Amino acid sequence: MTALKKRLILRVRDRSARIGLIGLGYVGLPLAREFLRRGFRVLGFDIDPLKIERINAGLGYIRHIDDGFLREFVIARNTFTATDDFSRLNEPDFILICVPTPLGARRTPDLTYVLDSTQRIAARLRRGQAVVLESTTYPGTTDEEMLPILERTGLEAGRDFFLGYSPEREDPGNPKYGTSAIPKVVSSVTAGDVDLFEALYGEITRTVPVSTTRVAEASKILENTYRAVNIALVNELKMLFDRMGIDVWEVIAASSTKPFGFQPFYPGPGLGGHCIPIDPFYLTHKAKEYGFDTRFIRLAGEINTRQPHYVVEKAEEVLRRFRKSIGRSRVLILGIAYKKDIDDLRESPALDVIRLLEADGAHVDYHDPYVPLLKEDGAEMKSVALTDAALSGADAVVIITDHSSLDYARVFRLSQVLVDARNATARVPEAVGGASWIVKG
């Protein structure tokens, strides 16, 4: 063990190591909270000045993350500071990169945020620092893209600094699996140095060391591709069973009674969030370098991205049964966050549903208790109050996100036409054989 690595490990164990985080969003902020709770000092970096201002005032901006920890560690203990001054990147001992990895216009990987962060680190990189990428990406990003940038400084990985990859596994709003309850896969670009990252992340959760950064990167891609493919399967079966007059939700419930060999996945209006709709395409892109066509993954992506169209088609179909045209109808969308009980709009299928309905001439309103204002493509929409008049006055009500706070019995009772893409009305007794027309997604 080199003297530099030994010193870093000792600084971790005595809590004198300072943690730097680039990106203070849905991944970075929960990670900061865990390190702060274990007694570390954290310096957070972000390019959003409003976010920086709120954090330094002890105010949160993510609904499911309590403001209390900010007030405690920013104001009372003064161990957490946020800044947009990247010249301070030489101060932390560990720099964790938690920035978005979106898709470009042609659904190709966009590593702009990762590479910009790496360039900023390289400009201030000093001997004895350790850098970890947490953003989801394709295998080879850490050693092929980041390592050359950092070593152009003249410093050598494994000798002067350390570079690793540890994929984020956040599930926003999940009360059962917070950051400290989820095992952390850790890896290093240099053989024999994974123990440094085990020491760091071992302070906040259980670690799972792997042999290379490529294995760690691939593990994250596999996790999300696994979910995307299985969700695509049930989405396709949903469309088939609909034609056959079979309730897909009842089928899944019956199959779920098998105690082995079956794991339930559920259909919906499309995939949302930063990971599942995006990550498989990162692997598809990388596969092309090896002359490999990931046909199965591409097909799953096509099925899942088709679901918002399917929801709109079902709304049009049901309205026609009541001799109404979608182009002359008022449609009320219930829930626009990508999943229930959070305020996260990233890749939400509701946005596509709204765009498609408006393109067909519908007048669209939405209600979401977690998203009071929607800014999209330069336009603004405000969440409408879920009054009796709003429900009964809509020609069609479409449930996209099944927030727990909504009274679905009331929604069913007052809706003229109801398209339920989340099976939210499953526990409403009167929904069976009631007056409204229910189409379960």
Residue pairs with C-beta under 8 A, 6 or more apart in sequence:
1 195
2 158
2 159
4 127
4 128
4 159
4 160
5 162
5 193
5 195
5 196
7 128
8 17
8 93
8 94
8 128
8 130
8 162
8 196
8 199
9 195
9 196
9 199
11 17
11 93
12 199
12 200
12 203
13 199
15 38
15 39
15 40
17 40
17 93
17 94
17 200
18 40
18 41
18 42
18 43
18 91
18 92
18 93
18 94
19 32
19 35
19 40
19 41
19 42
19 43
19 92
19 93
19 94
19 96
20 42
20 43
20 44
20 45
20 89
20 91
20 92
20 93
20 94
20 95
20 96
21 28
21 31
21 32
21 42
21 43
21 44
21 45
21 95
21 96
21 98
22 28
22 45
22 46
22 95
22 96
22 97
22 98
22 99
22 117
22 120
22 121
23 45
23 46
23 97
23 98
23 99
23 100
23 113
23 117
23 135
24 32
24 44
24 45
24 46
24 51
24 52
24 55
24 82
24 98
25 46
25 62
25 98
25 100
26 62
26 170
26 172
26 274
26 344
27 98
27 134
27 135
27 168
27 170
28 44
28 46
28 96
28 98
29 62
29 65
30 65
30 170
30 178
30 179
31 96
31 98
31 134
31 168
31 179
31 204
32 42
32 44
32 80
33 65
33 69
33 179
34 179
34 180
34 204
34 205
35 42
35 203
35 204
36 42
36 69
36 73
36 77
36 79
36 80
37 69
37 204
38 203
38 204
40 79
40 203
41 79
41 80
42 73
42 79
42 80
42 81
43 81
43 83
43 88
43 91
43 92
44 55
44 80
44 81
44 82
44 83
45 82
45 83
45 84
45 86
45 88
45 89
46 52
46 82
46 84
47 84
48 84
49 84
51 61
51 82
52 82
52 83
52 84
54 60
54 61
55 61
55 70
55 74
55 80
55 82
56 74
56 81
56 82
57 74
58 67
58 70
58 71
58 74
58 75
59 67
59 70
60 66
60 67
60 70
62 172
62 343
63 342
63 343
63 370
64 172
64 173
64 341
64 342
64 343
70 80
73 79
73 80
74 80
74 81
74 82
86 120
86 123
86 124
87 124
88 124
89 95
89 120
89 121
89 123
89 124
89 125
90 124
90 125
90 126
90 129
92 129
93 128
93 129
93 130
94 129
94 130
94 131
94 132
94 200
95 121
95 129
95 130
95 131
95 132
96 132
96 134
97 114
97 117
97 118
97 121
97 131
97 132
97 133
97 134
97 135
98 134
98 135
98 168
99 113
99 114
99 117
99 135
100 113
100 135
100 274
101 109
101 110
101 111
101 113
101 114
101 135
101 136
101 137
101 278
101 282
102 110
102 274
102 278
103 109
103 110
103 278
103 281
104 110
107 281
107 301
108 281
108 285
109 137
109 138
109 281
109 282
109 285
109 286
111 137
111 141
111 145
113 135
114 133
114 135
114 137
114 141
114 145
114 146
115 145
115 146
115 149
118 131
118 145
118 146
118 149
118 150
119 149
121 131
121 150
122 149
122 150
122 152
122 153
125 131
125 150
125 153
125 155
125 161
126 161
127 155
127 160
127 161
128 160
128 161
129 161
129 162
130 161
130 162
130 163
130 164
130 196
130 197
130 200
131 146
131 150
131 161
131 162
131 163
131 164
132 163
132 164
132 165
132 166
132 197
132 200
133 141
133 142
133 146
133 164
133 165
133 166
134 165
134 166
134 167
134 168
135 168
136 167
136 168
136 220
136 221
136 224
136 274
136 275
136 278
136 279
136 282
137 217
137 282
138 217
138 221
138 282
138 283
138 285
138 286
139 214
139 215
139 217
139 218
139 221
139 283
139 286
140 214
140 217
140 286
141 165
141 217
142 163
142 164
142 165
142 189
142 213
142 214
142 217
143 189
143 212
143 213
143 214
146 163
147 157
147 163
147 189
150 157
150 161
150 163
151 157
155 161
157 163
157 189
157 190
158 188
158 189
158 190
158 192
158 193
162 188
162 190
162 193
162 196
162 197
163 188
163 189
163 190
163 213
164 186
164 187
164 188
164 189
164 193
164 194
164 196
164 197
164 213
165 187
165 189
165 213
165 216
165 217
166 184
166 185
166 186
166 187
166 197
166 201
166 216
167 185
167 216
167 217
167 219
167 220
168 220
169 182
169 183
169 184
169 220
169 223
170 179
170 182
171 177
171 182
172 273
172 339
172 342
172 344
173 339
173 340
173 341
173 342
173 344
179 204
179 205
180 204
180 205
181 205
182 205
183 205
183 206
183 207
183 208
184 201
184 204
184 205
184 206
184 207
184 208
185 207
185 208
185 209
185 210
185 216
185 219
185 220
186 194
186 197
186 198
186 201
186 207
186 208
186 209
186 210
186 216
187 194
187 197
187 209
187 210
187 211
187 212
187 213
187 215
187 216
188 194
188 196
188 197
188 213
189 212
189 213
194 209
194 210
195 209
197 207
197 209
198 207
198 209
201 207
210 216
210 219
218 283
220 279
221 279
221 280
221 282
221 283
224 275
224 276
224 279
224 280
225 279
225 280
225 283
225 297
225 300
227 265
227 276
228 271
228 276
228 277
228 279
228 280
228 297
228 300
228 301
228 304
229 280
229 296
229 297
229 300
230 263
230 265
231 265
231 266
231 267
231 268
231 271
231 276
231 300
231 304
232 299
232 300
232 301
232 303
232 304
233 265
233 300
234 248
234 252
234 265
234 266
234 267
235 267
235 268
235 303
235 304
235 306
235 307
236 303
237 248
237 251
237 267
238 248
238 267
238 441
239 310
241 247
241 248
241 251
242 248
247 440
248 267
248 440
249 266
249 423
249 426
249 440
252 264
252 265
252 266
255 262
255 264
256 262
256 264
266 423
267 307
267 441
268 307
268 349
268 421
268 422
268 441
269 307
269 308
269 310
269 311
269 349
269 350
269 353
269 400
269 421
269 422
269 441
270 277
270 304
270 305
270 307
270 308
270 311
270 349
270 352
270 353
271 277
271 304
271 305
271 307
271 347
271 349
272 337
272 338
272 339
272 344
272 346
272 347
272 348
272 349
272 350
273 338
273 339
273 344
273 346
273 347
274 346
274 347
277 301
277 304
277 305
277 347
278 347
280 294
280 297
280 300
280 301
281 301
283 294
283 297
284 294
284 297
284 298
284 301
287 293
287 294
307 349
307 441
308 349
308 352
308 353
308 356
309 352
309 356
310 441
311 349
311 353
311 398
311 400
311 419
311 421
311 441
312 326
312 353
312 356
312 357
312 360
314 419
314 439
314 441
315 326
315 331
315 357
315 396
315 398
315 417
315 419
315 439
316 326
316 360
317 439
318 396
318 417
318 419
318 437
318 439
319 325
319 326
319 329
319 395
319 396
319 417
321 437
322 416
322 417
322 437
324 395
326 357
326 360
326 361
326 362
327 360
327 361
327 362
328 361
329 362
329 363
329 395
329 396
330 362
330 363
330 364
330 365
330 393
330 394
330 395
330 396
331 357
331 362
331 363
331 364
331 365
331 394
331 395
331 396
331 397
331 398
332 364
332 365
332 366
332 367
332 384
332 390
332 391
332 394
332 396
332 397
332 398
333 350
333 353
333 354
333 364
333 365
333 366
333 367
333 398
333 400
334 366
334 367
334 368
334 386
334 397
334 398
334 399
334 400
334 401
334 403
334 406
334 411
335 350
335 366
335 367
335 368
335 399
335 400
335 401
335 402
335 403
335 406
335 422
336 345
336 348
336 350
336 351
336 354
336 366
336 368
336 371
336 374
336 400
336 401
337 343
337 344
337 345
337 348
337 350
337 368
337 370
337 371
337 401
337 403
338 344
338 345
338 346
338 347
338 348
338 349
338 350
338 401
339 401
340 401
340 402
340 403
340 404
340 422
341 370
341 403
341 404
341 405
342 370
343 370
343 371
345 351
345 371
345 374
348 400
348 401
349 400
350 366
350 400
350 401
351 376
353 398
353 400
354 364
354 366
354 376
354 381
357 364
358 364
364 381
365 381
365 384
365 390
365 394
366 374
366 381
366 383
366 384
367 383
367 384
367 385
367 386
367 390
368 383
368 401
368 403
369 383
369 403
369 405
369 406
370 403
371 383
372 382
372 383
373 380
373 381
373 382
373 383
374 380
374 381
374 382
374 383
384 390
386 406
388 414
391 397
391 410
391 411
391 414
391 415
392 414
392 415
392 416
394 415
394 416
395 416
395 417
396 415
396 416
396 417
396 418
396 419
397 411
397 415
397 416
397 417
397 418
397 419
398 418
398 419
398 421
399 408
399 411
399 418
399 419
399 420
399 421
399 422
399 424
399 425
400 421
400 422
401 422
402 408
402 422
402 423
402 424
406 424
408 424
408 425
408 427
408 428
409 428
409 430
411 418
411 424
411 425
412 418
412 425
412 428
412 430
412 431
412 434
412 436
412 438
413 430
413 434
413 436
415 436
416 436
417 436
417 437
418 425
418 436
418 437
418 438
418 439
419 438
419 439
419 441
420 438
420 439
420 440
420 441
421 440
421 441
422 441
423 440
423 441
425 431
425 438
425 440
431 438
